[in-house]
Amino acid sequence: MSVFSFTSPIRRVSQVPAAIQGETAWLRPLGPDEADPLHAVFDAMSPESRYARYLQAVPELTPSMTRTLTAVDGTDHVAWLASIGDRPVGIGRYFKVGPCSAEIAFEVADEFHGLGLGAALLDTVTTVAAVSGIRELQALVLGSNHRSQRLLSLVGLELAPQGGGVLEADGPFHLLEQPRVERPMVVRLALVAPQPVAA
Ligand SMILES: CC(C)(COP(=O)(O)OP(=O)(O)OC[C@H]1O[C@@H](n2cnc3c(N)ncnc32)[C@H](O)[C@@H]1OP(=O)(O)O)[C@@H](O)C(=O)NCCC(=O)NCCS
């Protein structure tokens, strides 16, 4: 199990601030096998939000899902964690699915929805993707998930029905017109290979 402090000055140096409504969130790459924040965010999501994220009912993260979702390498699987204070509140990620394409996914703790965290995570992840040579993004969202659809439209992704009430985006993207994070800081941090998080 990893041990981390989100509030120590040392950790702050390697995090990127994002101004969200009334708060500052801090973003950093998720470390390999760093399960605690993944579970903290998951535990703070309602069954409906979990369904929106995974497109099926997920009452708990199984060990196998946890392994998959924390097997980040900074290249083929990139995940960034957003925290407020010392509380993990959101994760944005992409998995490469081809030489220049990746699938993106996001989750934010329910009580922090609508404050701009999703946009900050989207800006971060798309910035890393762009500098990593990714030109096309894929995403699957519920037809009823209008907030997520609005977010994806901010980076130019168009959604088409895929069946079963699910919409699919698969195509070129651009960065958000209005940056939500200091992109040069994101790029600098992204270029450092993900390290196990120490105390
Ligand atoms: C989808 C999700 C990640 C969005 O995160 P969030 O922090 O609530 O989103 P944000 O507050 O950054 O942004 C969403 C809103 O800001 C709007 N917005 C942000 N920047 C904007 C801009 N520059 N111009 C216009 N609208 C903007 C979005 O369109 C959206 O509008 P709404 O609040 O009226 O719905 C979150 O709701 C969640 O975790 N849901 C459950 C899991 C899920 O659905 N994941 C997505 C599928 S993988």
The ligand as a MOL file (V3000), in Angstrom:
LIG
                    3D

  0  0  0     0  0            999 V3000
M  V30 BEGIN CTAB
M  V30 COUNTS 48 50 0 0 0
M  V30 BEGIN ATOM
M  V30 1 C -18.0620 13.8630 -16.0440 0
M  V30 2 C -17.2580 14.4220 -14.8850 0
M  V30 3 C -15.8660 13.8230 -14.8870 0
M  V30 4 C -17.1870 15.9310 -15.0630 0
M  V30 5 O -16.4310 16.4800 -13.9960 0
M  V30 6 P -16.8690 17.8710 -13.3300 0
M  V30 7 O -15.7760 18.2740 -12.4390 0
M  V30 8 O -18.2020 17.7180 -12.7500 0
M  V30 9 O -16.9320 18.7940 -14.6170 0
M  V30 10 P -16.6030 20.3690 -14.7330 0
M  V30 11 O -17.1980 21.0690 -13.5720 0
M  V30 12 O -15.1890 20.6360 -15.0390 0
M  V30 13 O -17.2460 20.7480 -16.1090 0
M  V30 14 C -18.4740 20.4010 -16.4250 0
M  V30 15 C -19.2130 21.6490 -16.7190 0
M  V30 16 O -18.4590 22.8120 -17.0100 0
M  V30 17 C -18.7160 23.2250 -18.3740 0
M  V30 18 N -17.5870 23.9340 -18.9250 0
M  V30 19 C -16.3390 23.8860 -18.4310 0
M  V30 20 N -15.5630 24.7110 -19.1660 0
M  V30 21 C -16.3290 25.2960 -20.1170 0
M  V30 22 C -16.0850 26.2390 -21.1690 0
M  V30 23 N -14.8840 26.7830 -21.3800 0
M  V30 24 N -17.0980 26.5760 -21.9760 0
M  V30 25 C -18.3110 26.0340 -21.7730 0
M  V30 26 N -18.5980 25.1570 -20.8000 0
M  V30 27 C -17.6160 24.7890 -19.9780 0
M  V30 28 C -18.9960 21.9500 -18.9770 0
M  V30 29 O -19.5590 22.0400 -20.2200 0
M  V30 30 C -19.9610 21.3730 -17.9340 0
M  V30 31 O -21.2050 22.0490 -17.8410 0
M  V30 32 P -22.2900 21.8230 -16.6720 0
M  V30 33 O -21.6320 22.0240 -15.3450 0
M  V30 34 O -23.2820 22.8690 -16.9450 0
M  V30 35 O -22.8040 20.4380 -16.8160 0
M  V30 36 C -17.9440 14.1440 -13.5160 0
M  V30 37 O -19.2360 14.6710 -13.5510 0
M  V30 38 C -17.9850 12.6620 -13.1510 0
M  V30 39 O -17.0860 12.1470 -12.5180 0
M  V30 40 N -19.0680 11.9630 -13.5490 0
M  V30 41 C -19.1500 10.5200 -13.2950 0
M  V30 42 C -18.1690 9.7340 -14.1430 0
M  V30 43 C -18.2980 10.0890 -15.5970 0
M  V30 44 O -19.3650 10.3790 -16.1020 0
M  V30 45 N -17.1670 10.0570 -16.3080 0
M  V30 46 C -17.1450 10.4130 -17.7090 0
M  V30 47 C -17.1850 9.2100 -18.5920 0
M  V30 48 S -15.6020 8.4340 -18.6690 0
M  V30 END ATOM
M  V30 BEGIN BOND
M  V30 1 1 1 2
M  V30 2 1 2 3
M  V30 3 1 2 4
M  V30 4 1 2 36
M  V30 5 1 4 5
M  V30 6 1 5 6
M  V30 7 2 6 7
M  V30 8 1 6 8
M  V30 9 1 6 9
M  V30 10 1 9 10
M  V30 11 2 10 11
M  V30 12 1 10 12
M  V30 13 1 10 13
M  V30 14 1 13 14
M  V30 15 1 14 15
M  V30 16 1 15 16
M  V30 17 1 15 30
M  V30 18 1 16 17
M  V30 19 1 17 18
M  V30 20 1 17 28
M  V30 21 1 18 19
M  V30 22 1 18 27
M  V30 23 2 19 20
M  V30 24 1 20 21
M  V30 25 1 21 22
M  V30 26 2 21 27
M  V30 27 1 22 23
M  V30 28 2 22 24
M  V30 29 1 24 25
M  V30 30 2 25 26
M  V30 31 1 26 27
M  V30 32 1 28 29
M  V30 33 1 28 30
M  V30 34 1 30 31
M  V30 35 1 31 32
M  V30 36 2 32 33
M  V30 37 1 32 34
M  V30 38 1 32 35
M  V30 39 1 36 37
M  V30 40 1 36 38
M  V30 41 2 38 39
M  V30 42 1 38 40
M  V30 43 1 40 41
M  V30 44 1 41 42
M  V30 45 1 42 43
M  V30 46 2 43 44
M  V30 47 1 43 45
M  V30 48 1 45 46
M  V30 49 1 46 47
M  V30 50 1 47 48
M  V30 END BOND
M  V30 END CTAB
M  END
